[in-house]
Amino acid sequence: MQDDTLPRRDLTRNTLAVLFVCALMFFTGWIVLPFLTASLWATTIVISTWPMLRGVQSRVGGRRGIATIVMTLVLLAVVVIPLGLATGALIGSMDKIATRVNALETVQLPPPPDWIARIPIRGPMLAGEWRRLSAEGPGSLAAAIAPYSGLALRWFAARVGGIGGMIVQFLLAVIISAILYMHGETAARGVRRFATRLAGVNGERAAVLAASTIRAVAMGVIVTALVQTAIAGAGLAAVSMPGAGLLAAAVLMLCVAQLGPVLVMAPAVIWKFQSGDSAGGFVLLAFTVVAGTIDNFLRPILIRRGASLPLLIIFAGVIGGMISFGVMGIFVGPATLAVAWVLVREWVGMQPQAEEEPASEARSRTASG
């Protein structure tokens, strides 16, 4: 009787244990999900800037706490200073924005140009609507755009909310980065032990390669952004563009964000052509084309120099990761493919040996028999 009930009791216990582990994993993931993005950014930042932390630590007498404070303040300055400047500029421009909005009540639209009616498909309708607003006199433009003001305000509120969420995520990333700076060696040992438990020596090797790949990608992104900014800044200076320094700073931020220099350079090229400086426009266009396309070649080469991976793996990881996950995918994509590449390569290399050993043992038995 006891032997019949023992397997049944073991089955119940095992089932409950599996259910408990699954529930524990589910609720753990649910709890840490809001911190996932910040944790990924913090891990990427710490891995990429770890040599800088060690350099700062050596200059402050080996004190990790002071070095961590310095690195944390630098990270905060990266977002706080640009955000403060942007907020100050927006607040300073509020009076001008309000004046322009109120001026719409007295704007008298002139008759539409002749080329409006020649626009394919929608041209005649646009010209007719323009003539109607012009005939109604001052205030017609403000009345026409009034129904869309609510949509514009909602869109602006959504963008502001997105910026607020991004700032919160960045602050979380800074806090997590400070913790990782303080206990980086302990965290690294834990990751390597976990990888070893999963896949043995190959797992530890894959974890080390993933870290080096992330650092190489970060260096490739930064160096490529600096090269693009230098090319774009040289073009702006060559054509004597007003505010060339400010435009070059905007190009640097866009290149680091992987948006490219075209968003700044294209309006500058158009302005040059419209101002009558065709020669300067063509020169600036040439610099824009070089600055906007050089990252497709330079970034994979720089990443490959820092990580011993095939160029195809790096290119696919950077492009595919950026398409799938945005800016974070630039780091996650190559690191993921690096881990997969190491594990598959080692498995393929070890498989023939595993198959040859039984065959060799069988041949030795036959020979001895």
C-alpha positions as CSV (number, residue, x, y, z in Angstrom):
1,M,0.0,0.0,0.0
2,Q,2.8,2.4,0.8
3,D,4.7,1.5,-2.4
4,D,1.6,2.3,-4.5
5,T,1.1,5.7,-3.0
6,L,4.7,6.8,-3.0
7,P,5.1,7.5,-6.8
8,R,1.7,9.3,-6.7
9,R,2.9,11.5,-3.8
10,D,6.2,12.2,-5.7
11,L,4.3,13.1,-8.8
12,T,2.2,15.6,-6.9
13,R,5.2,17.1,-5.3
14,N,7.2,17.4,-8.5
15,T,4.2,19.0,-10.3
16,L,3.7,21.5,-7.5
17,A,7.4,22.3,-7.5
18,V,7.4,22.9,-11.2
19,L,4.3,25.1,-10.9
20,F,5.9,27.0,-8.1
21,V,9.1,27.6,-10.0
22,C,7.2,28.8,-13.1
23,A,5.0,31.1,-11.0
24,L,8.2,32.5,-9.2
25,M,9.8,33.2,-12.6
26,F,6.7,34.8,-14.0
27,F,6.2,37.2,-11.0
28,T,9.9,37.9,-10.8
29,G,9.9,38.9,-14.5
30,W,6.8,41.0,-14.0
31,I,8.3,42.9,-11.1
32,V,11.6,43.7,-12.9
33,L,10.0,44.4,-16.3
34,P,9.8,48.2,-15.6
35,F,13.5,48.2,-15.0
36,L,14.5,46.1,-18.0
37,T,15.3,48.9,-20.3
38,A,17.2,50.9,-17.7
39,S,19.1,47.8,-16.7
40,L,20.1,47.1,-20.3
41,W,21.3,50.7,-20.8
42,A,23.2,50.6,-17.5
43,T,24.9,47.4,-18.4
44,T,25.9,48.7,-21.8
45,I,27.2,52.0,-20.2
46,V,29.2,50.3,-17.5
47,I,30.8,47.7,-19.9
48,S,31.6,50.5,-22.4
49,T,33.0,52.9,-19.8
50,W,34.7,50.4,-17.5
51,P,38.2,51.4,-18.7
52,M,37.4,55.0,-18.0
53,L,36.3,54.1,-14.5
54,R,39.6,52.3,-13.9
55,G,41.5,55.3,-15.2
56,V,39.7,57.7,-12.9
57,Q,40.1,55.3,-10.0
58,S,43.9,55.2,-10.5
59,R,44.0,59.0,-10.5
60,V,42.2,59.3,-7.2
61,G,44.3,56.9,-5.3
62,G,42.4,53.7,-6.0
63,R,39.3,54.8,-4.2
64,R,36.3,53.3,-6.0
65,G,33.7,55.4,-4.3
66,I,35.2,58.7,-5.5
67,A,35.6,57.3,-9.0
68,T,32.0,56.1,-9.0
69,I,30.8,59.6,-8.0
70,V,32.8,61.2,-10.8
71,M,31.5,58.8,-13.4
72,T,27.9,59.2,-12.1
73,L,28.2,63.0,-12.3
74,V,29.5,62.7,-15.9
75,L,26.5,60.6,-16.8
76,L,24.1,63.0,-15.3
77,A,25.7,65.9,-17.1
78,V,25.2,64.2,-20.4
79,V,21.4,64.5,-20.0
80,V,21.0,67.3,-17.5
81,I,23.0,70.0,-19.3
82,P,21.4,69.5,-22.8
83,L,17.9,69.2,-21.1
84,G,18.5,72.4,-19.1
85,L,19.6,74.3,-22.2
86,A,16.6,73.1,-24.2
87,T,14.2,73.9,-21.4
88,G,15.7,77.4,-21.0
89,A,15.5,78.0,-24.7
90,L,11.8,76.8,-24.7
91,I,10.9,79.0,-21.8
92,G,12.7,82.0,-23.3
93,S,10.7,81.5,-26.6
94,M,7.3,81.2,-25.0
95,D,6.5,84.9,-25.4
96,K,7.5,84.8,-29.0
97,I,5.4,81.7,-29.6
98,A,2.4,83.3,-27.9
99,T,2.8,86.5,-29.9
100,R,3.0,84.5,-33.2
101,V,-0.2,82.5,-32.3
102,N,-2.1,85.7,-31.4
103,A,-0.9,87.3,-34.6
104,L,-2.9,84.7,-36.6
105,E,-6.1,86.6,-35.8
106,T,-4.9,89.5,-37.9
107,V,-3.1,87.7,-40.7
108,Q,-4.5,88.4,-44.2
109,L,-3.7,85.7,-46.6
110,P,-2.6,86.9,-50.1
111,P,-3.9,85.2,-53.2
112,P,-2.3,81.9,-53.9
113,P,0.6,81.7,-56.4
114,D,0.0,80.2,-59.8
115,W,2.1,77.2,-59.2
116,I,-0.2,75.9,-56.4
117,A,-2.9,75.1,-59.0
118,R,-0.4,73.2,-61.1
119,I,0.4,70.7,-58.3
120,P,-0.8,67.2,-59.5
121,I,-4.0,65.8,-58.1
122,R,-4.5,68.1,-55.1
123,G,-3.3,71.4,-56.6
124,P,-6.7,72.8,-57.8
125,M,-8.4,72.0,-54.5
126,L,-5.6,73.6,-52.5
127,A,-5.7,76.7,-54.7
128,G,-9.4,77.0,-54.3
129,E,-9.3,76.6,-50.5
130,W,-6.5,79.2,-50.4
131,R,-8.5,81.7,-52.4
132,R,-11.5,81.2,-50.1
133,L,-9.5,81.9,-47.0
134,S,-8.0,85.0,-48.7
135,A,-11.4,86.3,-49.6
136,E,-12.8,85.9,-46.1
137,G,-10.3,88.4,-44.7
138,P,-8.2,88.6,-41.5
139,G,-8.8,85.8,-39.0
140,S,-9.8,83.2,-41.6
141,L,-6.5,81.4,-41.2
142,A,-6.9,81.1,-37.4
143,A,-10.4,79.8,-37.8
144,A,-9.3,77.2,-40.3
145,I,-6.6,75.8,-38.1
146,A,-8.6,75.9,-34.8
147,P,-10.1,72.4,-35.3
148,Y,-6.5,71.0,-35.5
149,S,-5.2,72.8,-32.4
150,G,-6.5,70.2,-30.1
151,L,-4.8,67.5,-32.1
152,A,-1.6,69.5,-32.0
153,L,-1.8,70.0,-28.3
154,R,-2.5,66.3,-27.7
155,W,0.5,65.4,-29.9
156,F,2.7,67.8,-28.1
157,A,1.6,66.4,-24.7
158,A,2.3,62.9,-25.8
159,R,5.8,63.9,-26.9
160,V,6.4,65.7,-23.6
161,G,5.2,62.6,-21.8
162,G,7.6,60.4,-23.9
163,I,10.5,62.7,-23.0
164,G,9.5,62.6,-19.3
165,G,9.5,58.8,-19.4
166,M,12.8,58.8,-21.2
167,I,14.3,61.0,-18.5
168,V,13.0,58.7,-15.8
169,Q,14.5,55.7,-17.6
170,F,17.8,57.5,-17.9
171,L,17.9,58.4,-14.2
172,L,17.2,54.7,-13.3
173,A,20.0,53.7,-15.7
174,V,22.4,56.2,-13.9
175,I,21.4,54.7,-10.5
176,I,21.9,51.1,-11.7
177,S,25.2,52.2,-13.3
178,A,26.5,53.6,-10.1
179,I,25.7,50.3,-8.3
180,L,27.4,48.3,-11.1
181,Y,30.4,50.7,-10.9
182,M,30.8,49.9,-7.2
183,H,30.4,46.2,-7.5
184,G,31.4,45.5,-11.1
185,E,33.9,42.7,-10.4
186,T,31.3,40.9,-8.3
187,A,28.7,41.2,-11.0
188,A,31.1,40.0,-13.7
189,R,32.0,37.0,-11.6
190,G,28.4,36.1,-11.1
191,V,27.6,36.4,-14.8
192,R,30.6,34.2,-15.8
193,R,29.7,31.6,-13.2
194,F,26.1,31.6,-14.4
195,A,27.3,31.2,-18.1
196,T,29.6,28.4,-17.0
197,R,26.7,26.6,-15.3
198,L,24.7,26.9,-18.5
199,A,27.2,25.9,-21.2
200,G,30.5,25.1,-19.4
201,V,33.7,26.7,-20.7
202,N,31.9,27.8,-23.9
203,G,29.4,29.7,-21.9
204,E,32.0,31.7,-20.1
205,R,33.8,32.4,-23.4
206,A,30.5,33.6,-24.9
207,A,29.9,35.9,-21.9
208,V,33.4,37.5,-22.3
209,L,32.9,37.9,-26.0
210,A,29.6,39.5,-25.5
211,A,31.1,42.1,-23.1
212,S,34.0,42.8,-25.5
213,T,31.5,43.2,-28.4
214,I,29.4,45.7,-26.5
215,R,32.5,47.7,-25.7
216,A,33.7,47.5,-29.3
217,V,30.2,48.6,-30.6
218,A,30.2,51.6,-28.2
219,M,33.7,52.7,-29.4
220,G,32.6,52.2,-33.0
221,V,29.5,54.3,-32.5
222,I,31.3,57.1,-30.7
223,V,34.3,57.2,-33.1
224,T,32.0,57.1,-36.1
225,A,29.9,59.9,-34.8
226,L,33.1,62.0,-34.2
227,V,34.3,61.3,-37.8
228,Q,30.9,62.2,-39.2
229,T,30.8,65.4,-37.1
230,A,34.3,66.4,-38.3
231,I,33.3,65.9,-41.9
232,A,30.0,67.8,-41.5
233,G,31.7,70.6,-39.5
234,A,34.4,70.9,-42.1
235,G,31.8,71.3,-44.8
236,L,29.9,73.9,-42.8
237,A,33.1,75.9,-42.1
238,A,34.1,75.6,-45.8
239,V,31.0,77.4,-47.0
240,S,31.0,79.9,-44.1
241,M,27.6,78.7,-42.7
242,P,26.2,80.9,-40.0
243,G,26.1,79.1,-36.6
244,A,28.4,76.3,-37.9
245,G,29.5,75.4,-34.4
246,L,26.0,75.0,-33.1
247,L,25.0,73.0,-36.2
248,A,28.1,70.7,-35.7
249,A,27.0,70.1,-32.1
250,A,23.5,69.1,-33.3
251,V,25.1,66.8,-35.9
252,L,27.2,65.1,-33.1
253,M,24.1,64.4,-31.0
254,L,22.1,63.1,-33.9
255,C,25.0,60.8,-35.0
256,V,25.4,59.4,-31.5
257,A,21.6,58.7,-31.5
258,Q,22.1,57.0,-34.9
259,L,19.8,59.5,-36.7
260,G,22.6,60.7,-39.0
261,P,23.7,64.2,-40.0
262,V,21.2,64.6,-42.8
263,L,18.5,66.1,-40.5
264,V,20.8,69.1,-40.0
265,M,22.8,69.2,-43.2
266,A,19.9,68.9,-45.7
267,P,18.2,72.2,-44.5
268,A,21.6,73.8,-44.6
269,V,22.1,72.7,-48.2
270,I,18.7,73.9,-49.2
271,W,19.3,77.3,-47.5
272,K,22.5,77.6,-49.5
273,F,20.8,77.0,-52.8
274,Q,17.9,79.3,-52.0
275,S,20.3,82.1,-50.9
276,G,21.8,82.0,-54.4
277,D,25.2,80.4,-53.4
278,S,25.0,77.4,-55.8
279,A,28.8,76.7,-55.5
280,G,28.6,76.6,-51.7
281,G,25.4,74.4,-52.0
282,F,27.2,71.8,-54.1
283,V,30.2,71.8,-51.9
284,L,28.1,71.4,-48.8
285,L,26.1,68.7,-50.6
286,A,29.3,66.7,-51.2
287,F,30.3,66.9,-47.6
288,T,26.7,65.8,-46.6
289,V,26.8,62.8,-48.8
290,V,30.2,61.7,-47.4
291,A,29.2,62.3,-43.8
292,G,25.9,60.5,-44.2
293,T,27.2,57.4,-45.9
294,I,30.6,56.8,-44.2
295,D,29.1,55.2,-41.1
296,N,27.9,52.2,-43.2
297,F,31.5,51.3,-43.8
298,L,33.5,52.8,-40.9
299,R,31.4,51.6,-38.0
300,P,31.5,47.8,-38.8
301,I,35.3,48.0,-39.4
302,L,35.9,49.7,-36.1
303,I,33.7,47.2,-34.3
304,R,35.5,44.3,-35.9
305,R,38.8,45.6,-34.7
306,G,37.5,45.5,-31.1
307,A,35.7,42.1,-31.4
308,S,37.1,39.0,-33.1
309,L,33.9,38.4,-35.2
310,P,33.3,38.1,-38.9
311,L,32.3,41.3,-40.5
312,L,29.0,39.8,-41.7
313,I,28.0,39.0,-38.2
314,I,28.8,42.5,-37.0
315,F,27.0,44.2,-39.9
316,A,23.9,42.0,-39.5
317,G,23.9,42.5,-35.7
318,V,24.2,46.3,-36.0
319,I,21.6,46.8,-38.8
320,G,19.2,44.1,-37.6
321,G,19.4,45.1,-34.0
322,M,18.7,48.8,-34.8
323,I,15.7,47.9,-37.0
324,S,14.3,45.5,-34.4
325,F,15.0,47.3,-31.1
326,G,16.0,50.9,-32.0
327,V,19.2,52.5,-30.6
328,M,19.6,49.8,-27.9
329,G,19.6,47.2,-30.7
330,I,22.9,48.5,-31.9
331,F,24.5,47.0,-28.8
332,V,22.1,44.1,-28.2
333,G,22.2,42.8,-31.8
334,P,25.9,42.3,-32.2
335,A,26.3,40.9,-28.6
336,T,23.5,38.4,-29.2
337,L,24.9,37.2,-32.5
338,A,28.3,37.0,-30.9
339,V,27.1,34.6,-28.3
340,A,25.2,32.6,-30.8
341,W,28.2,32.5,-33.1
342,V,30.5,31.2,-30.3
343,L,28.1,28.5,-29.1
344,V,27.3,27.3,-32.6
345,R,31.0,27.3,-33.7
346,E,32.1,25.4,-30.6
347,W,29.2,22.9,-31.0
348,V,30.1,22.3,-34.7
349,G,33.7,21.9,-33.8
350,M,33.1,19.4,-31.0
351,Q,30.4,17.3,-32.7
352,P,32.7,15.3,-35.1
353,Q,35.0,14.4,-32.1
354,A,32.0,13.1,-30.1
355,E,31.0,10.9,-33.0
356,E,34.6,9.7,-33.7
357,E,35.2,8.5,-30.1
358,P,32.6,5.6,-30.1
359,A,33.8,4.5,-33.6
360,S,37.5,4.4,-32.4
361,E,36.5,2.5,-29.3
362,A,34.6,0.0,-31.5
363,R,37.6,-0.5,-33.7
364,S,39.9,-1.0,-30.8
365,R,37.6,-3.7,-29.4
366,T,37.5,-5.5,-32.7
367,A,41.2,-5.4,-33.0
368,S,41.7,-6.7,-29.5
369,G,39.1,-9.5,-30.1
